[in-house]
Amino acid sequence: MVQRRLTTTMNGHLHTAGLELRQTGTLGGYPRFTLVPLQLPHARAPKNVIFATPAKPDIRFLSAVDNDIEVVNGDALIYDRTVTDDGIRWRDLQSWWQDREHITDPGEAKKSLYARLRASLPDNSPGQRNLFESYHRILGPEVYDMPALLPEVWLHWDPKTVRERGPQALLRFRMDFLLLLPHGQRIVLEVDGSQHYTRDRGRTPDTAKYAAVVAADRDLRLSGYEVYRFGHDELRDETTARTLLEAFLPRLFQHHEVTGRH
């Protein structure tokens, strides 16, 4: 396509100024390109995706120069393949899992990957489980070409505890779910239980906790993430959760111009 050849040529010059023309959608059936500053966090391709564990992973750098990391203990998964401009779709995740686990049958790879991801969800959050299961039931076979719903994704990792780190501590370590969409779009889905705004096991409102949640949301948005929050009560019941998500997911994908096509 002429537009893409022209964009590639222009980007060769724009990169020297820290800019890039990147496709961010379509208009009238033609690609729509936006000028993106490369130095912005959301303009960079993810290097490692650490996910599928609610527990803090025990990791170490095998090579700090090459950004090679290893999970020493625990069950965190690390998606270490190149994340292209297509994001991470289920087909990418399944291919990675199939190679990682040496599974020859694609059907078995799909089944075992789904089970592994579902098992990483916390037992005390039926809302998260219903979101995960409904996502796959609603999309059905189409999920293969749609963005993979990554659970329990680690955003920050610090070898020190929050108390040890003090005022410089990073407060949001993990995201409930992450979707890496085409063209560098990063979507966070959060399921908020009472622990987000109360203390004493839900008995006492805690405005400081709520303030920390909204401050972390602001930081995420400024870092290039879009955050969508659900109240846990919205998703607690399986049938109610599915009805809600049947309305939400098409609008989400339409808004971000995501289709199952290549």
C-alpha positions in Angstrom: 0.0 0.0 0.0 1.3 3.4 -1.0 0.5 5.0 2.4 2.5 2.4 4.3 5.5 2.7 2.0 5.4 6.5 2.4 5.0 6.2 6.2 8.1 3.8 6.3 10.1 6.3 4.3 9.0 9.3 6.5 9.7 7.4 9.7 13.3 6.9 8.7 13.7 10.7 9.0 11.3 11.2 11.9 13.1 8.7 14.1 16.1 11.0 14.3 13.8 13.6 15.9 12.3 11.0 18.4 9.0 10.8 16.5 7.2 8.1 14.5 4.1 7.9 12.4 2.1 5.0 13.8 -1.3 3.5 12.7 -3.8 4.2 15.4 -7.0 3.3 13.5 -8.9 3.5 10.3 -10.9 6.3 8.6 -13.1 5.6 5.6 -11.5 2.2 5.1 -8.0 3.6 5.0 -5.3 3.5 7.7 -5.1 6.5 10.0 -1.7 7.5 11.2 -0.7 9.6 14.2 2.6 11.3 15.0 3.8 9.7 18.2 6.8 10.8 20.4 9.0 7.7 20.9 10.2 8.8 24.3 6.7 8.4 25.8 6.3 5.2 27.9 3.3 4.0 25.9 5.2 4.4 22.6 7.7 1.7 23.6 7.1 -2.0 23.0 6.9 -4.2 26.1 10.1 -6.1 26.9 8.8 -8.6 29.4 5.3 -9.4 30.6 5.3 -11.1 34.0 1.8 -12.5 34.8 -0.4 -15.2 36.1 0.6 -15.0 39.8 -0.9 -13.0 42.6 2.2 -13.6 44.7 5.3 -11.4 44.4 7.6 -13.3 42.0 11.1 -14.2 43.0 13.0 -13.1 40.0 16.6 -12.3 39.1 18.4 -10.9 36.1 20.4 -13.6 34.2 21.8 -10.7 32.1 21.1 -7.1 33.2 22.8 -6.0 29.9 20.3 -8.0 27.8 17.3 -7.6 30.2 17.1 -11.4 30.5 15.2 -12.3 33.7 14.4 -15.6 35.4 11.7 -16.7 37.9 13.8 -18.5 40.6 10.9 -19.7 42.7 7.1 -19.4 42.3 4.8 -19.9 39.4 4.9 -16.5 37.5 4.9 -16.7 33.7 7.1 -14.5 31.6 6.1 -13.8 28.0 9.5 -13.1 26.6 8.7 -12.9 22.9 8.7 -9.7 20.9 5.5 -7.8 21.2 4.7 -6.6 17.8 2.4 -3.7 16.7 -0.4 -6.3 16.7 -0.1 -6.5 20.6 -0.6 -10.0 22.2 -3.5 -12.0 20.8 -4.5 -15.4 22.1 -2.8 -17.0 19.1 0.5 -15.5 20.1 0.1 -16.5 23.7 -0.9 -20.1 22.7 2.0 -20.4 20.4 4.4 -19.3 23.1 2.8 -21.6 25.6 2.9 -24.6 23.2 6.6 -24.1 22.6 7.3 -23.5 26.3 5.5 -26.6 27.5 6.6 -28.7 24.4 2.9 -29.5 23.6 2.4 -30.8 20.1 -1.4 -30.7 20.0 -2.8 -27.1 19.6 -6.1 -28.1 21.2 -4.3 -29.4 24.3 -2.2 -26.3 24.4 -5.3 -24.1 24.3 -7.0 -26.1 27.1 -3.9 -26.2 29.4 -3.1 -22.5 28.9 -6.7 -21.6 29.8 -6.5 -23.8 32.9 -3.2 -22.3 33.9 -4.4 -18.7 33.6 -7.6 -19.4 35.4 -5.8 -21.1 38.3 -3.8 -17.9 38.9 -7.0 -15.9 39.9 -7.5 -15.3 43.6 -9.9 -17.7 45.3 -11.6 -14.8 47.2 -12.6 -12.9 44.0 -15.5 -14.6 42.1 -15.8 -11.3 40.2 -12.4 -11.8 38.6 -13.1 -15.4 37.8 -16.4 -14.4 36.2 -14.8 -11.7 34.1 -12.1 -14.1 32.9 -14.5 -16.9 32.1 -17.1 -14.6 30.5 -14.5 -13.0 28.3 -13.7 -16.4 26.7 -17.3 -17.6 26.6 -18.5 -14.5 24.9 -15.7 -14.4 22.3 -15.8 -18.2 21.8 -13.7 -19.4 18.8 -13.0 -15.8 17.8 -10.8 -15.4 20.9 -8.0 -16.9 18.9 -7.5 -13.7 16.9 -8.5 -11.3 19.7 -6.4 -9.8 22.4 -5.3 -12.2 25.1 -6.8 -11.4 28.6 -3.7 -11.6 30.8 -4.5 -12.0 34.5 -2.4 -10.9 37.5 0.1 -8.8 35.6 3.0 -7.3 37.4 3.5 -3.6 36.6 6.2 -2.8 39.2 8.7 -5.0 41.0 10.9 -3.9 43.9 13.1 -6.3 45.9 12.3 -4.1 49.0 8.9 -4.0 50.8 6.9 -0.8 50.8 7.9 -0.2 54.4 11.6 -0.7 53.6 11.4 1.6 50.6 9.5 4.4 52.4 8.1 7.4 50.6 9.6 6.3 47.3 7.7 3.0 47.3 5.7 2.0 44.2 2.2 1.3 45.5 0.6 -0.4 42.5 2.5 -3.6 41.9 0.0 -5.7 40.0 -3.0 -5.3 37.7 -6.0 -7.6 37.7 -6.1 -7.9 33.9 -4.1 -6.4 31.0 -4.9 -6.4 27.3 -2.1 -5.4 24.9 -4.0 -4.1 21.9 -2.7 -3.2 18.4 -0.7 0.0 18.0 0.7 0.1 21.5 -2.7 0.4 23.3 -2.6 -0.9 26.8 -5.9 -1.6 28.6 -6.2 -2.4 32.3 -9.3 -4.0 33.7 -9.7 -3.8 37.5 -12.2 -5.5 39.7 -12.6 -3.5 42.9 -13.6 -5.3 46.1 -14.2 -3.6 49.4 -10.4 -4.0 50.2 -9.8 -1.1 47.9 -11.6 1.4 50.1 -12.0 -0.1 53.6 -9.9 -1.6 56.4 -10.6 -4.0 59.2 -11.9 -6.6 56.8 -14.4 -4.2 55.2 -15.9 -2.8 58.4 -14.3 0.7 58.3 -14.2 3.1 55.3 -10.6 4.1 54.5 -10.3 7.3 52.5 -6.5 7.0 52.4 -6.8 3.7 50.6 -9.2 5.1 48.1 -6.9 8.1 47.6 -4.0 5.7 46.8 -6.2 3.9 44.3 -7.1 7.0 42.3 -3.5 8.3 42.5 -2.3 5.1 41.0 -4.9 5.3 38.3 -3.6 8.8 37.4 -0.1 7.5 37.1 -1.2 4.6 34.9 -3.0 6.9 32.5 -0.1 9.3 32.3 2.1 6.2 31.5 -0.1 5.4 28.5 -2.6 2.9 30.0 -6.4 3.1 29.8 -8.1 1.9 33.0 -11.6 0.4 33.2 -12.9 -0.4 36.7 -15.7 -2.8 37.7 -17.2 -3.0 41.2 -17.0 -6.5 42.5 -20.7 -6.6 43.1 -21.3 -6.1 39.4 -19.5 -9.3 38.6 -20.2 -11.4 41.6 -23.0 -13.3 40.0 -22.0 -15.3 36.9 -25.2 -14.5 34.8 -25.1 -10.8 35.7 -21.4 -10.6 34.9 -21.9 -12.2 31.5 -24.8 -9.8 30.6 -22.7 -6.8 31.6 -19.7 -8.0 29.6 -21.7 -8.9 26.6 -22.6 -5.2 26.4 -19.2 -3.9 27.4 -16.7 -5.9 25.3 -18.1 -5.0 21.9 -18.0 -1.3 22.8 -14.5 -1.6 24.2 -13.2 -3.2 21.0 -15.1 -0.8 18.8 -13.8 2.2 20.8 -10.2 0.9 20.4 -10.7 -0.2 16.8 -9.9 -3.9 17.5 -11.1 -6.6 15.2 -10.2 -10.3 14.8 -8.7 -9.6 11.4 -4.9 -9.5 10.9 
